[in-house]
Amino acid sequence: MGLMCFIAVGIAEVSSCEVTVTQGQHVDKGQQLGMFHCGGSTHCLIFGPHVNLSFDFHRTEPGLNATNIPVCSCIAVVN
């Protein structure tokens, strides 16, 4: 495959806690109080011009109207 480049774009712990109850609200045991969100980091792989890649866009096209591709899905294969 030859030389390739890995670019870390914001590789860091990016998380938040969202509280969904209000002050003074009665909650019962086991009732949801909020949720934890984790994510926000990404990375890029850059291949040399001699590498032949076949992309799988999972029945969507890149652009503003694209749908999400499931996490851990194969998006490209080196031929």
MDAnalysis code that builds the backbone (N, CA, C; Angstrom):
import MDAnalysis as mda
import numpy as np

u = mda.Universe.empty(237, n_residues=79, atom_resindex=np.repeat(np.arange(79), 3), trajectory=True)
u.add_TopologyAttr("name", ["N", "CA", "C"] * 79)
u.add_TopologyAttr("resid", np.arange(1, 80))
u.add_TopologyAttr("resname", ["MET", "GLY", "LEU", "MET", "CYS", "PHE", "ILE", "ALA", "VAL", "GLY", "ILE", "ALA", "GLU", "VAL", "SER", "SER", "CYS", "GLU", "VAL", "THR", "VAL", "THR", "GLN", "GLY", "GLN", "HIS", "VAL", "ASP", "LYS", "GLY", "GLN", "GLN", "LEU", "GLY", "MET", "PHE", "HIS", "CYS", "GLY", "GLY", "SER", "THR", "HIS", "CYS", "LEU", "ILE", "PHE", "GLY", "PRO", "HIS", "VAL", "ASN", "LEU", "SER", "PHE", "ASP", "PHE", "HIS", "ARG", "THR", "GLU", "PRO", "GLY", "LEU", "ASN", "ALA", "THR", "ASN", "ILE", "PRO", "VAL", "CYS", "SER", "CYS", "ILE", "ALA", "VAL", "VAL", "ASN"])
u.atoms.positions = np.array([
    [0.828, -1.180, 0.000],
    [0.000, 0.000, 0.000],
    [0.879, 1.254, 0.000],
    [2.060, 1.163, 0.525],
    [2.955, 2.308, 0.525],
    [2.672, 3.283, 1.644],
    [3.130, 4.499, 1.461],
    [3.009, 5.541, 2.463],
    [1.562, 6.008, 2.583],
    [1.109, 6.205, 3.811],
    [-0.210, 6.776, 4.050],
    [-0.130, 7.719, 5.234],
    [-1.124, 8.584, 5.375],
    [-1.115, 9.606, 6.418],
    [-2.364, 9.472, 7.282],
    [-2.198, 9.580, 8.589],
    [-3.305, 9.589, 9.552],
    [-3.400, 10.997, 10.123],
    [-4.563, 11.625, 10.011],
    [-4.765, 12.963, 10.569],
    [-5.824, 12.877, 11.669],
    [-5.401, 13.207, 12.893],
    [-6.327, 13.233, 14.030],
    [-7.021, 14.588, 14.045],
    [-8.347, 14.583, 13.938],
    [-9.125, 15.817, 13.932],
    [-9.919, 15.866, 15.225],
    [-9.400, 16.551, 16.199],
    [-10.106, 16.681, 17.469],
    [-10.228, 15.380, 18.224],
    [-9.190, 14.529, 18.189],
    [-9.238, 13.292, 18.957],
    [-9.116, 13.658, 20.439],
    [-10.240, 13.699, 21.110],
    [-10.276, 14.063, 22.523],
    [-11.607, 13.597, 23.109],
    [-11.652, 13.523, 24.392],
    [-12.897, 13.181, 25.086],
    [-13.844, 14.362, 24.978],
    [-14.889, 14.209, 24.209],
    [-15.894, 15.253, 24.058],
    [-17.199, 14.643, 24.538],
    [-17.645, 15.070, 25.702],
    [-18.853, 14.458, 26.254],
    [-19.662, 15.497, 27.020],
    [-20.914, 15.155, 27.278],
    [-21.782, 16.049, 28.045],
    [-22.867, 15.227, 28.729],
    [-23.424, 15.793, 29.776],
    [-24.566, 15.194, 30.474],
    [-25.775, 16.097, 30.243],
    [-26.838, 15.517, 29.718],
    [-28.066, 16.264, 29.474],
    [-29.096, 15.885, 30.542],
    [-29.492, 16.841, 31.342],
    [-30.485, 16.613, 32.391],
    [-31.858, 16.860, 31.785],
    [-32.775, 15.892, 31.966],
    [-34.100, 16.014, 31.353],
    [-35.210, 16.250, 32.373],
    [-34.873, 16.412, 33.643],
    [-35.873, 16.731, 34.667],
    [-35.696, 18.183, 35.083],
    [-36.736, 18.759, 35.639],
    [-36.682, 20.150, 36.081],
    [-36.684, 20.222, 37.599],
    [-36.217, 21.350, 38.117],
    [-36.170, 21.537, 39.564],
    [-37.579, 21.442, 40.149],
    [-37.718, 20.652, 41.212],
    [-38.999, 20.473, 41.878],
    [-39.870, 19.371, 41.289],
    [-39.443, 18.792, 40.157],
    [-40.211, 17.722, 39.519],
    [-40.092, 16.454, 40.350],
    [-41.208, 15.716, 40.533],
    [-41.188, 14.436, 41.244],
    [-40.716, 13.344, 40.287],
    [-39.773, 12.529, 40.764],
    [-39.304, 11.395, 39.971],
    [-39.466, 10.120, 40.785],
    [-39.781, 9.039, 40.103],
    [-39.916, 7.738, 40.743],
    [-38.637, 6.940, 40.556],
    [-38.443, 5.942, 41.415],
    [-37.274, 5.075, 41.318],
    [-37.216, 4.436, 39.929],
    [-36.053, 4.516, 39.291],
    [-35.855, 3.936, 37.969],
    [-36.229, 4.847, 36.822],
    [-36.814, 5.988, 37.119],
    [-37.202, 6.914, 36.052],
    [-35.952, 7.602, 35.501],
    [-35.931, 7.839, 34.192],
    [-34.790, 8.489, 33.552],
    [-34.661, 9.926, 34.043],
    [-33.419, 10.314, 34.412],
    [-33.134, 11.669, 34.865],
    [-32.413, 12.495, 33.800],
    [-31.813, 11.798, 32.868],
    [-31.037, 12.472, 31.835],
    [-30.272, 11.441, 31.033],
    [-29.281, 11.920, 30.289],
    [-28.488, 10.996, 29.479],
    [-27.078, 11.529, 29.296],
    [-26.171, 10.620, 29.002],
    [-24.772, 10.943, 28.772],
    [-24.499, 10.851, 27.280],
    [-23.884, 11.875, 26.707],
    [-23.524, 11.896, 25.293],
    [-22.010, 11.867, 25.175],
    [-21.493, 11.004, 24.341],
    [-20.051, 10.912, 24.130],
    [-19.777, 10.926, 22.633],
    [-18.789, 11.664, 22.228],
    [-18.431, 11.684, 20.810],
    [-17.952, 13.047, 20.371],
    [-17.741, 13.186, 19.090],
    [-17.325, 14.455, 18.542],
    [-15.956, 14.418, 17.893],
    [-15.228, 13.350, 18.055],
    [-13.899, 13.252, 17.460],
    [-13.957, 12.481, 16.144],
    [-13.002, 12.729, 15.273],
    [-12.934, 12.009, 14.011],
    [-11.484, 11.936, 13.552],
    [-11.251, 11.230, 12.483],
    [-9.907, 11.127, 11.903],
    [-10.014, 10.915, 10.397],
    [-8.922, 11.183, 9.703],
    [-8.859, 11.017, 8.248],
    [-7.669, 10.135, 7.903],
    [-7.826, 9.309, 6.878],
    [-6.721, 8.533, 6.309],
    [-6.505, 9.035, 4.890],
    [-5.267, 9.368, 4.576],
    [-4.933, 9.850, 3.232],
    [-3.970, 8.861, 2.603],
    [-4.347, 8.347, 1.417],
    [-3.551, 7.360, 0.695],
    [-2.856, 8.028, -0.483],
    [-1.773, 7.434, -0.933],
    [-1.052, 7.927, -2.103],
    [-1.866, 7.745, -3.371],
    [-1.490, 8.424, -4.461],
    [-2.263, 8.382, -5.704],
    [-2.262, 7.011, -6.383],
    [-1.331, 6.144, -6.032],
    [-1.258, 4.816, -6.651],
    [-2.193, 3.800, -6.006],
    [-2.824, 4.149, -4.879],
    [-3.711, 3.223, -4.169],
    [-5.102, 3.297, -4.798],
    [-5.623, 2.136, -5.225],
    [-6.931, 2.063, -5.859],
    [-7.969, 1.661, -4.803],
    [-8.886, 2.578, -4.482],
    [-9.903, 2.338, -3.460],
    [-11.277, 2.177, -4.100],
    [-12.072, 1.252, -3.577],
    [-13.482, 1.109, -3.956],
    [-14.316, 1.530, -2.754],
    [-15.168, 2.541, -2.928],
    [-15.973, 3.074, -1.829],
    [-17.366, 2.467, -1.809],
    [-17.916, 2.272, -0.613],
    [-19.294, 1.816, -0.406],
    [-20.023, 2.928, 0.339],
    [-20.896, 3.650, -0.348],
    [-21.599, 4.774, 0.255],
    [-22.903, 4.363, 0.945],
    [-23.170, 3.059, 1.032],
    [-24.346, 2.535, 1.744],
    [-25.643, 3.190, 1.267],
    [-25.848, 3.189, -0.028],
    [-27.065, 3.708, -0.670],
    [-27.335, 5.182, -0.368],
    [-26.276, 5.957, -0.193],
    [-26.414, 7.406, -0.059],
    [-25.313, 8.047, -0.895],
    [-25.435, 9.319, -1.145],
    [-24.422, 10.051, -1.900],
    [-23.825, 11.122, -0.997],
    [-22.507, 11.335, -1.064],
    [-21.902, 12.384, -0.244],
    [-22.540, 13.737, -0.545],
    [-22.792, 14.514, 0.480],
    [-23.391, 15.839, 0.301],
    [-24.236, 16.225, 1.495],
    [-24.902, 17.374, 1.385],
    [-25.694, 17.895, 2.497],
    [-26.918, 17.042, 2.812],
    [-27.431, 16.292, 1.843],
    [-28.622, 15.469, 2.064],
    [-28.284, 14.000, 2.346],
    [-27.021, 13.705, 2.601],
    [-26.600, 12.323, 2.851],
    [-27.168, 11.816, 4.173],
    [-27.410, 10.519, 4.235],
    [-27.835, 9.899, 5.486],
    [-26.605, 9.335, 6.194],
    [-26.729, 9.079, 7.480],
    [-25.610, 8.560, 8.263],
    [-25.271, 7.129, 7.874],
    [-23.990, 6.809, 7.903],
    [-23.514, 5.443, 7.691],
    [-23.296, 4.835, 9.065],
    [-23.804, 3.630, 9.331],
    [-23.672, 3.027, 10.664],
    [-22.220, 2.928, 11.140],
    [-22.028, 3.107, 12.439],
    [-20.715, 3.007, 13.057],
    [-20.126, 1.633, 12.790],
    [-18.831, 1.553, 12.584],
    [-18.071, 0.313, 12.325],
    [-18.372, -0.303, 10.964],
    [-19.006, 0.455, 10.062],
    [-19.288, -0.047, 8.728],
    [-18.048, 0.112, 7.841],
    [-17.905, -0.800, 6.907],
    [-16.831, -0.706, 5.914],
    [-17.214, 0.410, 4.936],
    [-16.321, 1.372, 4.728],
    [-16.621, 2.454, 3.779],
    [-15.697, 2.410, 2.556],
    [-14.595, 1.684, 2.644],
    [-13.707, 1.578, 1.478],
    [-12.857, 0.314, 1.584],
    [-12.480, -0.221, 0.413],
    [-11.636, -1.401, 0.331],
    [-10.506, -1.101, -0.656],
    [-9.288, -1.495, -0.297],
    [-8.150, -1.336, -1.210],
    [-8.167, -2.482, -2.191],
    [-8.184, -2.168, -3.489],
    [-8.190, -3.208, -4.532],
    [-6.786, -3.689, -4.803],
])
